[in-house]
Structure formats: C-alpha cells, structure tokens
Amino acid sequence: MSTAMPHQESPANWQTDPDLRQVDVVVCTTAGIFVGHTYRTSRLRLLDALNKGFAARGARIALDYVPMTEVEMYLPEGGKQAMASVHIRKANIVFVAEKGGGQPDADTSRMGKVIVAKKPVEAKIRVVPYVMVGRLHSAAWAELVTSLHQEETFIPLTKVQISPALPTGEAQFDFVAVNKDQVIYVGEAG
C-alpha cells in the first residue's frame, strides 16, 4: 500500500503566493541605485514589510534582505546593469522610494488595526549624498525627536523632494522609507 504525500509548495516558490503584491521602487544603497519591484502582502504597507518582513508560502521573507525582481542597477561609477533578481541587505539601504503599489488593499488595510492620529512635521533629512525634504509623520502627541527614537529601522517621509536628483532623473516621490541608521541629521524644515 502506497501512502502518497500531499504536494506542498516549496518555500522557494514564495513569489507565487497569491497574497503578494508587487511594489515598484527605487532603492538607494551605499553602493548604487536599484530600480525594480519588491513585495509586500495585501494587508501590509511597504513600510511594514521593510521594518518587519512578511510571510509568503510558509517562508519568512525580507527579514534582513529586501528581495527585488526585474532590476536595473545604476552603478556609482556610471553605467547600468540589468539583473533578474537581487536581495539587498537592509543595513546597506539608505532609502526606499515608492513609485507605486506600496499601500495595503483597501478592504484589508484597517482590519484589526488601532488607528493612531498622526501629524506631519516638515523635515530635512541628510543622507550621503542626498538631502530629502518632506513630511515626517509621527503620533499626534510626539515631537520630531520622539519619532526618531522608535524601534523601527525605516522611518516614513511623504511628499519628498530629493536633491541632487537620482541617476534615474527622479527627484520627487510621494513616499520614501528612510533607514535611520544611514541618516546624518534630521532637522525641521522651514
């Protein structure tokens, strides 16, 4: 008598998880700019996936590395290189700029979440070699300094202007997740 084992999806096929959503991003690292797609689940924001990782097909993804596919890498010495996929160590990420797809699906975005009132503070953030000006969001009761001393590695910045422009020619983004370990200084703009 043969006992067949039920077919189980391999964690190596995590990208086939139907709950995954593609996010178009520009990832600035200490060694170049990567343009392509990363991932989040339908219930997570890009910021949550960057800070905590996510599960797909039983595998924990994006804990220490951010996965990307269909990547165009802009090299520091000039030139570009295409890559099918890369995994970027989070410690080397300066910021992740969202081009599209980073918010949870509308019907699942508030499920089981406590809504915290946020207030934007106009901020200027310096990371080598860029200066970003945008809105740093923190709890309504918090000041700028309080929002910097949170547990999360990536802090949110909205309505962002980056200078100088990236090698891609882009300089404005609606959302940027900044690695606070790469920040030289943060100041109130204006």
Sequence and secondary structure as in RCSB ss.txt:
>XXXX:A:sequence
MSTAMPHQESPANWQTDPDLRQVDVVVCTTAGIFVGHTYRTSRLRLLDALNKGFAARGARIALDYVPMTEVEMYL
PEGGKQAMASVHIRKANIVFVAEKGGGQPDADTSRMGKVIVAKKPVEAKIRVVPYVMVGRLHSAAWAELVTSLHQ
EETFIPLTKVQISPALPTGEAQFDFVAVNKDQVIYVGEAG
>XXXX:A:secstr
          GGGGGG TTEEEEEEEEEETTEEEEEEEEEETT  HHHHHHH EEETTEEESSSEEEEEEEEEE 
TTS EEEEEEEEEEGGGEEEEEEEE  S  TTTTTTT     EEEEEEEEEETTEEEEEEEEEETT  HHHHHTS
S SEEEEEEEEEES  TTS  EEEEEEEEGGGEEEEEE  
